[in-house]
């Protein structure tokens, strides 16, 4: 029976952190009771937050031994936080999610079941309806997904959605380098290239209600494009290897 790590990167997320931990505990305890997993942990990577995120996380850790926190002294960006989370996850399977809970955490049970049934290495969810986050974000996302599909032949519908369930052994075969939001695409591209199986399923989406997302800001977009083209050059020069995997539509 597999064990589970639920991992949240967190930068200035004091409004969400307690709710996110409770949601993760609820599904973790349920899956243990139903004998779907042998155990679970919740991992928070505080990425140099300047609000009360660090203090709140430490308060939770003191009260609950299933929760761990890793602190970055300065903000490293999403890529740095995600790499730290994957490196520090202790269990067999890792769920990576944004801390603002963009999906019903109980959907994790379905993802876990699909991973087992179809012997997948990664289960990547896509959003049924994204209109709630605004037209500009929707257009950016469609263009970005189309560009990734064209450049890397990656047939994944919603590349940057932070609902990815991943077998821990993937990280022994894939080296991630991205510092920014390209980390999601890099993970999927390199997993495919290494011959790993990726499957997808759809889920309802709940947009952020507190705080501000920077995903569509120009500096973030610039960083994504820079890292995208760097990986493209590396692949064309043959500095990365791997066979194509089967990817579901």
FITORRO-533896 format. One record per residue: residue in three letters; residue number from 1; z, x, y of N, C-alpha, C, O in turn. Coordinates in steps of 0.001 Angstrom, whole numbers, plus 500000, padded with zeros to 6 digits. Atoms other than C-alpha are relative to their C-alpha. Example, Ala and Ser with C-alpha at 12.3 -4.5 7.8 and 13.67 -1.06 7.14 Angstrom:
BEGIN
  residu  num     npz     npx     npy    capz    capx    capy     cpz     cpx     cpy     opz     opx     opy
     Ala    1  500000  500890  498810  507800  512300  495500  500000  500900  501200  500665  501936  501181
     Ser    2  499940  499180  498810  507140  513670  498940  500730  499230  501090  500899  499739  502198
//
This chain:
BEGIN
  residu  num     npz     npx     npy    capz    capx    capy     cpz     cpx     cpy     opz     opx     opy
     Unk    1  500000  500844  498807  500000  500000  500000  500000  500885  501252  500739  501867  501322
     Unk    2  500166  499179  498809  499005  501354  503426  501097  499728  501028  501656  498634  501099
     Unk    3  499100  500147  498859  501290  501970  506392  499179  499990  501285  498035  500446  501298
     Unk    4  500751  500304  498785  500301  501137  509972  500664  500598  501236  501883  500529  501390
     Unk    5  499575  499628  498645  500581  502695  513441  499257  499121  500996  498030  499033  500949
     Unk    6  500588  500733  498886  499974  500439  516442  500214  500857  501241  501348  501138  501627
     Unk    7  499945  499004  498934  499144  502703  519366  499493  499429  501324  498417  498835  501395
     Unk    8  500364  500426  498648  499090  501905  523099  499974  501196  500957  501005  501846  501124
     Unk    9  499964  499100  498842  497963  504318  525848  500512  499218  501204  500195  498038  501353
     Unk   10  499391  500736  498892  499870  503441  529018  500045  500843  501264  500635  501923  501277
     Unk   11  499896  499369  498687  499404  504425  532643  500359  498921  501018  499561  498026  501298
     Unk   12  499492  500967  499028  501483  502477  535181  499894  498569  499469  499277  497702  500087
     Unk   13  500073  501297  500677  501914  499531  532823  501385  499370  499830  501662  498747  498805
     Unk   14  498643  500529  500109  505522  498533  533546  500021  498485  499819  500971  497943  499254
     Unk   15  500039  501461  500105  504475  494875  533730  499678  499525  498590  499963  498379  498240
     Unk   16  500502  500421  501300  503058  494853  530206  500765  500575  498813  500691  500027  497713
     Unk   17  499551  499198  501130  504996  497309  528087  500933  499231  499054  500782  499332  497836
     Unk   18  499069  500731  500869  507803  495060  526797  499282  498924  499196  499533  498755  498003
     Unk   19  500741  501057  500686  505455  492206  525966  499111  500580  498906  498996  500003  497825
     Unk   20  500876  499370  500991  503063  494557  524161  500782  500457  498774  500315  500296  497647
     Unk   21  499166  499564  501122  505855  496014  522022  500442  498809  499164  500431  498877  497935
     Unk   22  499582  501192  500743  507101  492547  521092  498857  499436  499168  499064  499026  498026
     Unk   23  501160  500502  500751  503603  491457  520068  499718  500874  498783  499414  500366  497704
     Unk   24  500230  499079  501116  503193  494564  517911  501070  499851  498927  500765  499887  497735
     Unk   25  498913  500200  500964  506596  494051  516290  499822  498711  499211  500055  498675  498003
     Unk   26  500179  501289  500667  505827  490424  515521  498981  500100  498867  499238  499640  497755
     Unk   27  501019  499902  501045  502631  491225  513626  500400  501030  498944  500118  500836  497762
     Unk   28  499557  498998  500964  504120  494339  512008  501000  499442  499005  500873  499655  497799
     Unk   29  498985  500596  500877  507133  492468  510645  499374  498965  499070  499730  498880  497895
     Unk   30  500672  501010  500823  504914  489648  509418  499232  500658  498859  499312  500215  497713
     Unk   31  500809  499330  501019  502595  492032  507573  500861  500693  498951  500473  500777  497785
     Unk   32  499071  499420  500977  505541  493799  505950  500543  498917  499077  500585  499098  497861
     Unk   33  499472  501103  500809  507029  490479  504797  498964  499496  499003  499295  499173  497862
     Unk   34  501072  500497  500859  503667  489411  503376  499453  501078  499058  498505  500848  498307
     Unk   35  500394  498867  500861  503351  492804  501635  498541  500424  500231  497851  500868  499313
     Unk   36  501328  499526  499629  500125  493551  503479  500033  501487  500370  499031  502189  500230
     Unk   37  499785  498594  499690  501535  496918  504632  501380  500404  499487  502247  499556  499271
     Unk   38  498698  499514  500474  504408  499105  503453  500979  500222  501147  502192  500210  500938
     Unk   39  499161  499769  498836  505715  499758  506960  499128  500211  501220  497904  500295  501116
     Unk   40  500772  499830  498770  504714  500224  510582  500813  500755  501036  502038  500840  500945
     Unk   41  499386  499422  498811  505447  502102  513788  499189  499577  501215  498014  499228  501105
     Unk   42  500664  500276  498729  504615  501440  517427  500078  501276  500832  501165  501806  501063
     Unk   43  500071  498744  499256  503486  504455  519443  499459  499735  501398  498393  499139  501556
     Unk   44  500414  500114  498606  503264  504517  523241  499747  501402  500537  500591  502286  500389
     Unk   45  500252  498743  499293  501610  507384  525101  500048  499708  501491  499136  499097  502047
     Unk   46  499849  500161  498560  502884  507375  528671  499209  501117  500679  499599  502285  500643
     Unk   47  500928  499004  499457  500060  509111  530506  500310  500334  501456  499513  500064  502354
     Unk   48  499630  499560  498659  501915  510478  533516  500203  498873  500980  499860  499013  502154
     Unk   49  499809  501157  499121  502859  507074  534927  500912  500334  501177  501825  501151  501060
     Unk   50  499176  499796  498805  504333  506968  538427  500888  498796  500295  501647  498811  501264
     Unk   51  499134  501167  499836  506001  503558  538063  501122  500082  498966  501516  501182  498578
     Unk   52  498866  500017  500927  508769  502501  535655  499581  499998  498531  500409  499720  497664
     Unk   53  500470  500019  501386  506623  502780  532501  500812  500940  499120  501242  500548  498036
     Unk   54  499278  499007  500811  508373  505946  531257  501427  499539  499720  501886  499601  498580
     Unk   55  498609  500439  500169  511889  504586  531834  500084  498779  499094  500985  498684  498260
     Unk   56  500008  501199  500837  511036  501235  530248  499741  500361  498547  500377  499819  497643
     Unk   57  500299  499568  501366  509541  502945  527205  501212  500657  499357  501517  500389  498195
     Unk   58  498806  499336  500539  512635  505117  526759  501109  498994  499696  501831  499137  498710
     Unk   59  499009  501056  500242  514862  502055  527052  499692  499266  498692  500604  498966  497921
     Unk   60  500402  500681  501228  512888  500353  524268  500262  500879  498788  500767  500408  497769
     Unk   61  499819  499064  501118  512983  503458  522049  501470  500098  499598  501788  500176  498412
     Unk   62  498570  499902  500290  516779  503651  522348  500516  498808  499206  501500  498923  498476
     Unk   63  499550  501222  500661  517082  500095  521036  499274  499713  498693  499751  498914  497887
     Unk   64  500847  500369  501139  514363  500078  518368  499417  501247  499352  498611  501948  499964
     Unk   65  500437  498754  500649  513745  502849  515839  498579  499935  499447  498090  500929  498911
     Unk   66  501396  500057  500428  510253  501582  514975  499048  500364  501143  497833  500414  500948
     Unk   67  500811  499666  498827  509039  502534  518479  500198  501462  500361  501324  501958  500394
     Unk   68  499965  498618  499526  508162  506067  519586  499206  500102  501295  498310  499295  501544
     Unk   69  500749  499776  498771  506944  507377  522930  499740  501493  500151  500602  502324  499867
     Unk   70  500380  498642  499638  505095  510546  523897  499673  499979  501482  498924  499117  501941
     Unk   71  500210  499961  498558  505117  511513  527578  499069  501129  500399  499249  502267  499964
     Unk   72  500785  498987  499302  502415  513354  529492  500647  500234  501362  500994  499279  502057
     Unk   73  499397  499703  498704  503825  515124  532525  499080  499619  501154  499547  499279  502241
     Unk   74  500952  500443  498990  500641  514359  534449  498933  499144  499334  498734  499206  498120
     Unk   75  501026  500894  500521  497875  511819  534065  498805  500796  499483  498251  501631  500197
     Unk   76  501109  499281  500626  495181  513070  531680  498748  499148  499881  497698  499644  499473
     Unk   77  501129  500910  500179  492899  510038  531731  500053  499345  498632  500806  499771  497755
     Unk   78  499969  500754  501255  492185  507600  528935  499714  500887  498794  500377  500774  497763
     Unk   79  500345  499142  501129  490566  510227  526730  501163  500855  499549  501419  500974  498350
     Unk   80  498850  499171  500349  493588  512509  526876  501103  499200  499341  501709  499658  498372
     Unk   81  498958  500841  500586  496005  509662  526149  499624  499548  498596  500469  499521  497701
     Unk   82  500440  500455  501322  493912  508396  523228  500056  501150  498986  500485  500950  497849
     Unk   83  499931  498854  500911  493610  511882  521704  501447  500290  499596  501722  500577  498431
     Unk   84  498580  499791  500307  497391  512307  521947  500513  498944  499034  501250  499257  498099
     Unk   85  499560  501077  500888  497959  508933  520316  499511  500195  498581  500290  500072  497636
     Unk   86  500547  499793  501340  495651  509636  517393  500666  501199  499322  500946  501161  498124
     Unk   87  499401  498792  500569  497167  513106  516913  501443  499769  499564  501915  500413  498627
     Unk   88  498581  500228  500289  500734  511736  516857  500262  498814  499079  501404  498592  498676
     Unk   89  499822  501127  500934  500145  508664  514663  500375  500532  498626  499737  501459  498126
     Unk   90  499467  499491  501261  502076  509131  511414  499510  499242  498771  499653  499724  497647
     Unk   91  500259  500870  501143  500754  506331  509245  498533  500010  499564  497689  500657  500184
     Unk   92  501308  499932  500666  497698  505682  507067  498866  499407  500824  497739  499901  500786
     Unk   93  501010  500717  499230  495857  503304  509410  500529  499836  501423  501709  499551  501629
     Unk   94  499597  500043  498590  495894  503282  513227  499242  498892  500726  498013  498837  500673
     Unk   95  500617  500955  499087  495250  500343  515542  500139  500533  501412  501247  500804  501875
     Unk   96  500007  499596  498598  494254  501431  519043  499728  498770  500853  498720  498089  500667
     Unk   97  500142  501180  499146  494742  498738  521688  500454  500305  501413  501379  501092  501610
     Unk   98  499455  499981  498652  495097  498442  525443  501335  499268  500005  501567  498361  499206
     Unk   99  498645  500551  499968  498654  497568  526389  500055  498630  500687  501079  497949  500626
     Unk  100  500000  501307  499344  497607  494484  528389  499629  498869  499043  499408  497737  499474
     Unk  101  500222  500999  501046  496947  492660  525081  498736  499172  500254  498821  497974  500525
     Unk  102  501242  500730  499763  493268  491741  525484  499579  499092  498850  498561  498406  498951
     Unk  103  500291  500868  501140  493318  489948  522106  501317  499562  499375  502361  500167  499616
     Unk  104  498827  500468  500748  495750  487997  519937  500336  501043  498938  499529  501295  498044
     Unk  105  499641  498918  500912  497618  490726  518051  499998  499561  498536  499873  500403  497646
     Unk  106  500058  500473  501382  497692  488522  514941  498616  500195  499381  498468  500122  498161
     Unk  107  501332  499684  500522  493958  489282  514635  500006  501313  499212  499084  501588  498443
     Unk  108  499865  498760  500764  495125  492624  513279  500001  499735  498497  499475  500535  497725
     Unk  109  499973  500329  501430  495738  490918  509934  498583  499845  499457  498278  500322  498365
     Unk  110  501392  500169  500421  492075  489934  509724  499292  501349  499935  498580  501632  498972
     Unk  111  500642  498682  499977  490916  493429  510696  500446  500850  498816  499636  501544  498200
     Unk  112  499459  499228  501118  493186  494993  508082  499402  499529  498669  499085  500328  497788
     Unk  113  500575  500582  501214  491871  492618  505426  498525  500400  499862  498069  500739  498770
     Unk  114  501410  499607  500034  488245  493370  506367  499846  501472  499635  498952  501833  498870
     Unk  115  500050  498575  500345  488898  497104  506195  500175  500209  498510  499484  501027  497903
     Unk  116  499736  499865  501439  490265  496704  502675  498850  499426  499169  498374  500067  498232
     Unk  117  501046  500663  500792  487634  494272  501398  498696  500792  500002  498053  500946  498963
     Unk  118  501306  499354  499849  484637  496210  502726  500083  501526  499975  499093  502218  500218
     Unk  119  499794  498553  500139  486124  499697  502264  499461  500741  501221  498747  501737  501102
     Unk  120  500469  499420  498738  485474  500510  505911  500946  501088  500473  502135  501085  500152
     Unk  121  499190  498966  499361  486683  503558  507790  500488  499550  501371  501581  499915  501804
     Unk  122  499655  500523  498675  486689  501782  511166  499610  498533  500071  498517  498150  499652
     Unk  123  500320  501386  499663  486879  498110  512108  500047  499893  501516  501090  500117  502130
     Unk  124  500126  500063  498545  485667  497598  515678  499711  498553  500405  498709  497975  499983
     Unk  125  500184  501400  499605  486065  494176  517289  499112  499894  501235  499025  500826  502034
     Unk  126  500750  500296  498785  483771  492630  519882  500469  498662  500553  500968  497808  499821
     Unk  127  499521  501193  499299  484549  489937  522443  498961  498888  499948  497785  499113  500232
     Unk  128  500906  501147  500010  483046  486473  522015  499544  499635  501408  498366  499350  501623
     Unk  129  500301  500474  498645  483210  485639  525737  500665  500926  501007  501888  501066  501012
     Unk  130  499460  499057  499029  483607  488148  528577  499866  499498  501434  500130  500250  502372
     Unk  131  500275  500484  498653  482800  485921  531546  501247  499977  500881  501145  499995  502108
     Unk  132  498761  500055  499236  486464  485802  532564  500300  501246  500797  501134  501198  501701
     Unk  133  499713  498759  499277  486401  489415  533788  499047  500238  501169  499160  501253  501856
     Unk  134  500876  499883  498842  483639  488855  536351  498606  500482  499649  498393  501175  498654
     Unk  135  501408  499706  500252  479877  489237  536611  499716  501500  500040  498959  502004  499211
     Unk  136  500295  498574  499872  479893  492882  537730  500416  500772  498761  499645  501580  498243
     Unk  137  499533  499321  501204  481998  494089  534805  499132  499651  498798  498845  500509  497963
     Unk  138  500841  500448  501109  479873  492036  532409  498658  500727  500014  498173  501165  498971
     Unk  139  501290  499308  499885  476643  493580  533723  500137  501481  499667  499312  502035  498941
     Unk  140  499774  498586  500306  478045  497116  533614  500124  500208  498493  499549  501141  497933
     Unk  141  499750  499850  501433  479172  496598  530035  498709  499860  499200  498461  500626  498269
     Unk  142  501254  500195  500734  475806  495279  528869  499072  501186  500162  498433  501615  499201
     Unk  143  500834  498826  499769  473967  498169  530464  500519  501209  499227  499749  501968  498639
     Unk  144  499387  498867  500695  476401  500671  529008  499762  499919  498495  499376  500907  497871
     Unk  145  500218  500163  501437  476172  499262  525489  498539  500243  499628  498247  500860  498603
     Unk  146  501424  499794  500266  472369  499222  525694  499632  501481  500075  498835  501971  499275
     Unk  147  500281  498570  499847  472304  502837  526881  500509  500800  498799  499814  501685  498299
     Unk  148  499448  499313  501169  474567  504013  524056  499150  499718  498766  498865  500623  497982
     Unk  149  500846  500353  501151  472470  502133  521503  498680  500758  500033  498191  501212  498998
     Unk  150  501279  499312  499863  469291  503716  522877  500145  501510  499747  499346  502092  499013
     Unk  151  499861  498547  500084  470579  507305  523139  500511  500481  498649  500144  501563  498192
     Unk  152  499316  499521  501200  472634  507450  519937  499740  499129  498770  500296  499381  497700
     Unk  153  500299  500895  501122  471228  504659  517737  501275  499420  499392  501419  499338  498172
     Unk  154  498708  500544  500434  474703  503140  517561  499977  498491  500206  500033  498012  501339
     Unk  155  500117  501459  499911  474480  499433  516768  501383  499356  499954  501734  498672  498993
     Unk  156  498681  500605  499848  477947  498412  517912  499966  499146  501257  499498  499597  502302
     Unk  157  500219  500989  498947  478186  495340  520130  500864  500214  501251  500417  499911  502357
     Unk  158  499042  499977  498888  481201  496076  522343  500765  501322  499926  501929  501359  499525
     Unk  159  499535  498646  500296  481766  499820  522361  501357  500297  500618  502198  500922  499972
     Unk  160  498769  499615  499308  484588  500071  524902  501152  499013  499820  502199  499176  500446
     Unk  161  498889  500922  500232  486679  497155  523658  501067  500712  499178  500779  501284  498127
     Unk  162  498932  499209  500622  490042  498614  522706  500689  499231  498869  501904  499034  498880
     Unk  163  499486  500542  501263  490447  496880  519349  499266  500762  498913  498198  500359  498451
     Unk  164  500592  499162  501040  489721  499587  516829  501070  500346  498975  502100  500937  499298
     Unk  165  499114  499688  501108  491406  499862  513451  499356  501142  499219  498209  501032  498786
     Unk  166  500608  498750  500464  490890  503348  512027  500856  500619  498905  502075  500719  499044
     Unk  167  499277  499248  501019  491832  505134  508825  500370  501375  500549  499559  502018  501216
     Unk  168  499510  498744  499424  493910  508215  509671  499118  501186  499606  498972  502126  500388
     Unk  169  500805  498848  500435  491637  510524  507651  498755  500197  500855  498159  501273  500826
     Unk  170  501145  499840  499089  488841  509867  510176  500237  501167  500953  499308  501909  501273
     Unk  171  499709  498997  498983  490610  512199  512599  500007  501424  499434  500045  502394  500191
     Unk  172  500173  498689  500609  490408  515055  510104  498545  500429  499963  498240  501597  499723
     Unk  173  501441  499727  500087  486611  514805  510221  499288  499869  501337  498139  500288  501473
     Unk  174  500612  500230  498686  485958  513869  513857  500859  500669  501065  502050  500381  501178
     Unk  175  499295  499359  498892  486922  516066  516804  499595  499320  501305  498424  499325  501684
     Unk  176  500263  500704  498749  487222  514106  520031  500292  500913  501188  501295  501627  501203
     Unk  177  499882  499104  498850  486740  515884  523366  500049  499269  501333  500475  499847  502333
     Unk  178  500130  500716  498725  486235  513188  526009  501334  499868  500711  502376  499661  500090
     Unk  179  498803  500155  499177  488708  513026  528862  500097  498597  500591  501184  498145  500951
     Unk  180  500012  501310  499366  487664  509631  530187  499697  498876  499036  499971  498975  497840
     Unk  181  500225  501220  500781  486563  506206  528977  498858  500105  499007  498621  499169  498244
     Unk  182  501039  499781  501009  483667  507647  526966  500609  500251  498620  499884  500316  497628
     Unk  183  499322  499686  501265  486266  508354  524251  499693  498962  498915  499553  499323  497747
     Unk  184  500300  501045  500991  485554  505004  522537  498624  500221  499381  498462  500167  498162
     Unk  185  501354  499763  500499  481843  505710  522270  499943  501282  499177  499316  501313  498117
     Unk  186  500015  498727  500730  482416  509314  521194  500569  499832  498594  500019  500368  497632
     Unk  187  499396  500250  501314  484675  508162  518355  498998  499334  499061  498814  499782  497929
     Unk  188  500924  500748  500853  482102  505678  517032  498746  500805  499683  498264  500782  498551
     Unk  189  501204  499187  500206  479113  508006  517499  500259  501082  498966  499465  501268  498044
     Unk  190  499714  498898  500916  480768  510903  515698  500402  499497  498619  500125  500155  497616
     Unk  191  499674  500585  501306  482142  508664  512951  498723  499634  499262  498579  499926  498075
     Unk  192  501289  500338  500604  478657  507326  512308  499291  501261  499531  498771  501308  498416
     Unk  193  500700  498767  500311  477228  510831  512368  500610  500706  498781  499913  501406  498047
     Unk  194  499303  499364  501126  479830  511981  509821  499914  499186  498713  500495  499567  497697
     Unk  195  500207  500794  501203  478814  509256  507371  501054  498961  499733  501163  498473  498608
     Unk  196  498936  500979  500189  481714  506883  507914  499482  498578  500203  498508  498345  500918
     Unk  197  500428  501392  499952  481437  503146  507528  500750  499254  501096  501980  499246  501130
     Unk  198  499452  500782  498894  481972  500990  510629  499573  498545  499810  498392  498265  499608
     Unk  199  500331  501419  500033  482158  497203  510469  500558  499331  501254  501430  499879  501929
     Unk  200  499627  500702  498774  482577  494648  513247  500362  498547  499732  499899  497951  498758
     Unk  201  499761  501443  500019  484006  491187  513828  500326  499543  501416  500760  500342  502246
     Unk  202  499786  500542  498665  484339  488910  516853  501396  499428  500179  502021  498961  499226
     Unk  203  498678  500523  499687  487537  487858  518588  500007  499402  501405  499194  499776  502250
     Unk  204  499806  500528  498653  488650  485811  521581  500591  501085  500893  501338  501949  500433
     Unk  205  499619  498971  499034  489277  487866  524718  500840  499383  501105  500537  498297  501599
     Unk  206  499109  500456  498941  492073  487501  527265  500044  501062  501093  500655  502113  500899
     Unk  207  500061  498985  498942  491411  489324  530578  501374  500346  500547  502313  499554  500468
     Unk  208  498773  499517  499355  494107  491342  532323  500425  499034  501111  499601  498573  501901
     Unk  209  499476  500897  498969  496358  489183  534508  500900  500725  500998  501266  500166  502032
     Unk  210  499159  499222  499091  498457  491949  536096  499407  501399  500109  498707  501867  499211
     Unk  211  500503  498650  499834  497660  495357  537497  498494  500003  500258  497867  498953  500395
     Unk  212  501411  499840  499663  494178  496735  538155  499330  500895  498978  499833  501974  498668
     Unk  213  500808  499167  500878  491565  498020  535729  499070  500863  500846  498507  500392  501834
     Unk  214  500877  499090  499260  489598  501066  536925  498709  500275  499244  497955  501174  499617
     Unk  215  501127  499685  500867  486914  500894  534244  498660  499927  500724  497737  500672  500391
     Unk  216  501282  500141  499313  484172  499791  536645  499965  500758  501326  499043  500554  502115
     Unk  217  500016  499209  498779  485095  502205  539459  498961  501111  499897  498640  501561  498797
     Unk  218  501058  498993  500029  482469  504767  540467  500459  501316  499374  499704  501870  498575
     Unk  219  499580  498757  500665  484547  507875  539484  500058  499866  498478  499707  500802  497760
     Unk  220  499943  500230  501449  485105  506346  536016  498592  499969  499409  498333  500581  498372
     Unk  221  501378  500073  500479  481419  505530  535607  499345  501379  500007  498627  501737  499074
     Unk  222  500558  498653  499890  480458  509025  536781  500479  500889  498847  499701  501641  498261
     Unk  223  499433  499211  501100  482797  510599  534218  499383  499596  498666  499061  500456  497847
     Unk  224  500619  500491  501232  481395  508412  531428  498600  500568  499842  498246  501072  498776
     Unk  225  501384  499526  500074  477810  509375  532260  499937  501502  499747  499093  501969  498983
     Unk  226  499971  498543  500204  478667  513089  532441  500321  500341  498550  499654  501180  497945
     Unk  227  499609  499698  501382  480395  513088  529054  498965  499479  499010  498750  500085  497961
     Unk  228  501058  500532  500854  477664  510921  527537  498846  500994  499871  498382  501278  498767
     Unk  229  501136  499083  500031  474921  513351  528501  500375  501341  499369  499536  501996  498751
     Unk  230  499549  498771  500652  476997  516323  527375  499948  499857  498485  499489  500767  497796
     Unk  231  500060  500226  501445  477353  514819  523884  498556  499899  499534  498208  500402  498466
     Unk  232  501417  500113  500342  473652  513955  523874  499358  501384  499873  498593  501637  498942
     Unk  233  500542  498636  500054  472784  517594  524635  500500  500747  498772  499740  501466  498124
     Unk  234  499439  499334  501179  475120  518834  521913  499318  499530  498723  499014  500331  497838
     Unk  235  500633  500542  501203  473568  516527  519345  498554  500471  499884  498085  500771  498786
     Unk  236  501393  499551  500025  470026  517513  520322  499897  501477  499645  498922  501908  499028
     Unk  237  500024  498566  500300  470912  521199  520060  500515  500319  498600  500473  501468  498158
     Unk  238  499543  499806  501372  472376  520667  516587  501408  500507  499882  501796  500999  498823
     Unk  239  498627  499511  500064  475948  521560  517474  500964  499009  499382  502134  499334  499181
     Unk  240  499199  500951  500771  477249  518416  515781  499191  499605  498787  497966  499510  498857
     Unk  241  500668  500309  501247  476452  517478  512200  500488  498670  499463  501461  498111  499969
     Unk  242  499531  501195  500670  476735  514439  509963  498868  499068  499669  497850  499026  500359
     Unk  243  501008  500966  500413  474786  511787  508144  500277  498656  500630  501408  498363  501020
     Unk  244  499820  501338  499429  474221  508297  509444  500746  499125  499024  500552  499220  497812
     Unk  245  499237  500937  500826  476585  505631  508173  499396  498618  500112  498611  498335  501017
     Unk  246  500401  501405  499918  475954  501997  507443  500849  499319  501036  502075  499408  500978
     Unk  247  499281  500712  498956  476913  499926  510467  499554  498548  499994  498358  498257  500021
     Unk  248  500337  501421  500062  477090  496151  510363  499590  499501  501367  499998  500046  502393
     Unk  249  500348  500647  498743  475529  493976  512991  501099  499009  500373  501009  498347  501406
//
